[in-house]
Amino acid sequence: MRSIAVLGAGSWGTALAVHLARTGHQVRLWDVDGANLARMEEERENRKFLAGISLPDGIKVQPQLERALDSVDAGLFVVPSHAIRAAGEAVAATGHTCLWVCATKGLEIGTLKRPTEMLSQVLADPDTVLLVGASHAEEVSRGIPTSVVAAARDEARARQVQAVCSTTRFRVYTNTDVAGCEYGAALKNVIAIAAGMCDGLGYGDNTKGALLTRGLDEITRLGVAMGGRRETFYGLTGMGDLITTAMSRHSRNRLVGERLGRGETLASIIGSMVMVAEGVNTASAARALGQRRGIELPLTEQVHEILVEGKSARDAFETLMSRDLKSEEWKGGAGVVTPEG
Ligand SMILES: NC(=O)c1ccc[n+]([C@@H]2O[C@H](COP(=O)([O-])OP(=O)(O)OC[C@H]3O[C@@H](n4cnc5c(N)ncnc54)[C@H](O)[C@@H]3O)[C@@H](O)[C@H]2O)c1
């Protein structure tokens, strides 16, 4: 049994805390939202983010960060990407050290940094373990078989997280390609928004199949240009997470796209959601990375135009289908960057 602090009590933080407590670990669950923590303690349930799931006795809701981190073996960051730097700085200020793990998916607007890069900076820990994959909070909290990846440059660290988190319902693989896993997990949310648009517009399986395939190509081309290994994008944090998110009734990113496809505005959609949809910010960050590296990202570009410039989803699909005709044949070798999409 280990003692673990889960930092962030939204849907995913709560689901992971429930999973770890059921696995036999002692969990302290902390968040900046003290009011919701108080409700959780009273009701032993997180009705705001994960209704219907009782908190096991092994979870102690802890509103004080210092106490949440006191003598823990591991600290698991599960906050949205826009809050990861602030959460990391708050943790660094306590002076506690332990095995740091990051379950956040996204890219920081402005710096375009990955969550583990930000944490490595603020925590002075060069190898924070990434824990991401094909997983929805709603399913993990109900014990539905799920597989994810623990990634660290030092494989021994990834194996530690694998050993602590794995059960017969939650299978953890390891990987040393942290950048590849992290770009895959972040960029798939942009493609999931496009997949949702396809649903909202009433398009069919042909469109969705093409979109996921060309989307994976786009994720891979940018991810390889950013230092990821090509084969990583065909694993759980790339293709696996893309399928899970883009086909899902649980995914907020897919739902944002579906509502945009039906003609709602982004402002009204975001205004009606309590949970974060990471793909919205990631679309702008990914587009900026693509421009910086000279990588063509046709789908990301259209998602960005819809989200930021108010282009209609129907016009965006017209633009995509009217692009210059291309060959799909891949002409590269293993580490070769292919800019053209
Ligand atoms: N929901 C899922 O199924 C799922 C699965 C895998 C990964 N993720 C990733 O996990 C991350 C968190 O997602 P979520 O679904 O739990 O989000 P959510 O919107 O459900 O909850 C976010 C939580 O973070 C808290 N928070 C915000 N700023 C904070 C700060 N500075 N310090 C501490 N807590 C803070 C909020 O109060 C809230 O409780 C995202 O990057 C998401 O992509 C989510």
The ligand as an SDF file (V2000), in Angstrom:
LIG
                    3D

 44 48  0  0  0  0  0  0  0  0999 V2000
  -12.0930   13.5250  -17.7630 N   0  0  0  0  0  0  0  0  0  0  0  0
  -11.4240   12.5180  -18.2920 C   0  0  0  0  0  0  0  0  0  0  0  0
  -12.0020   11.4690  -18.5940 O   0  0  0  0  0  0  0  0  0  0  0  0
   -9.9490   12.6210  -18.5300 C   0  0  0  0  0  0  0  0  0  0  0  0
   -9.2450   11.4640  -18.9140 C   0  0  0  0  0  0  0  0  0  0  0  0
   -7.8770   11.5470  -19.1300 C   0  0  0  0  0  0  0  0  0  0  0  0
   -7.2170   12.7700  -18.9600 C   0  0  0  0  0  0  0  0  0  0  0  0
   -7.9360   13.8690  -18.6020 N   0  0  0  0  0  0  0  0  0  0  0  0
   -7.1810   15.1260  -18.4340 C   0  0  0  0  0  0  0  0  0  0  0  0
   -7.1060   15.4420  -17.0420 O   0  0  0  0  0  0  0  0  0  0  0  0
   -7.0440   16.8790  -16.8820 C   0  0  0  0  0  0  0  0  0  0  0  0
   -8.1210   17.2940  -15.8980 C   0  0  0  0  0  0  0  0  0  0  0  0
   -9.3620   16.9830  -16.5150 O   0  0  0  0  0  0  0  0  0  0  0  0
  -10.7110   16.7860  -15.7280 P   0  0  0  0  0  0  0  0  0  0  0  0
  -11.5820   16.0360  -16.6510 O   0  0  0  0  0  0  0  0  0  0  0  0
  -10.5110   16.2270  -14.3810 O   0  0  0  0  0  0  0  0  0  0  0  0
  -11.1740   18.3200  -15.6280 O   0  0  0  0  0  0  0  0  0  0  0  0
  -12.4680   18.9160  -14.8950 P   0  0  0  0  0  0  0  0  0  0  0  0
  -12.8730   20.1120  -15.6580 O   0  0  0  0  0  0  0  0  0  0  0  0
  -13.4460   17.8250  -14.6630 O   0  0  0  0  0  0  0  0  0  0  0  0
  -11.8890   19.3730  -13.4460 O   0  0  0  0  0  0  0  0  0  0  0  0
  -10.7880   20.2280  -13.3150 C   0  0  0  0  0  0  0  0  0  0  0  0
  -10.4700   20.3560  -11.8140 C   0  0  0  0  0  0  0  0  0  0  0  0
   -9.2220   21.0450  -11.6680 O   0  0  0  0  0  0  0  0  0  0  0  0
   -9.3660   21.9700  -10.5990 C   0  0  0  0  0  0  0  0  0  0  0  0
   -8.3600   23.0240  -10.7100 N   0  0  0  0  0  0  0  0  0  0  0  0
   -8.3280   24.0630  -11.5570 C   0  0  0  0  0  0  0  0  0  0  0  0
   -7.2280   24.8010  -11.3330 N   0  0  0  0  0  0  0  0  0  0  0  0
   -6.5490   24.1990  -10.3280 C   0  0  0  0  0  0  0  0  0  0  0  0
   -5.3120   24.4920   -9.6470 C   0  0  0  0  0  0  0  0  0  0  0  0
   -4.5590   25.5570   -9.9820 N   0  0  0  0  0  0  0  0  0  0  0  0
   -4.9250   23.6750   -8.6590 N   0  0  0  0  0  0  0  0  0  0  0  0
   -5.6940   22.6010   -8.3170 C   0  0  0  0  0  0  0  0  0  0  0  0
   -6.8520   22.2680   -8.9170 N   0  0  0  0  0  0  0  0  0  0  0  0
   -7.2720   23.0710   -9.9140 C   0  0  0  0  0  0  0  0  0  0  0  0
  -10.7960   22.4630  -10.7210 C   0  0  0  0  0  0  0  0  0  0  0  0
  -11.2450   23.0730   -9.4960 O   0  0  0  0  0  0  0  0  0  0  0  0
  -11.5320   21.1550  -11.0370 C   0  0  0  0  0  0  0  0  0  0  0  0
  -11.8600   20.4690   -9.8420 O   0  0  0  0  0  0  0  0  0  0  0  0
   -7.2210   17.4730  -18.2980 C   0  0  0  0  0  0  0  0  0  0  0  0
   -5.9670   17.8110  -18.8160 O   0  0  0  0  0  0  0  0  0  0  0  0
   -7.8360   16.3260  -19.0980 C   0  0  0  0  0  0  0  0  0  0  0  0
   -7.5190   16.3830  -20.4690 O   0  0  0  0  0  0  0  0  0  0  0  0
   -9.2770   13.8250  -18.3830 C   0  0  0  0  0  0  0  0  0  0  0  0
  1  2  1  0
  2  3  2  0
  2  4  1  0
  4  5  1  0
  4 44  2  0
  5  6  2  0
  6  7  1  0
  7  8  2  0
  8  9  1  0
  8 44  1  0
  9 10  1  0
  9 42  1  0
 10 11  1  0
 11 12  1  0
 11 40  1  0
 12 13  1  0
 13 14  1  0
 14 15  2  0
 14 16  1  0
 14 17  1  0
 17 18  1  0
 18 19  2  0
 18 20  1  0
 18 21  1  0
 21 22  1  0
 22 23  1  0
 23 24  1  0
 23 38  1  0
 24 25  1  0
 25 26  1  0
 25 36  1  0
 26 27  1  0
 26 35  1  0
 27 28  2  0
 28 29  1  0
 29 30  1  0
 29 35  2  0
 30 31  1  0
 30 32  2  0
 32 33  1  0
 33 34  2  0
 34 35  1  0
 36 37  1  0
 36 38  1  0
 38 39  1  0
 40 41  1  0
 40 42  1  0
 42 43  1  0
M  CHG  2   8   1  16  -1
M  END
$$$$
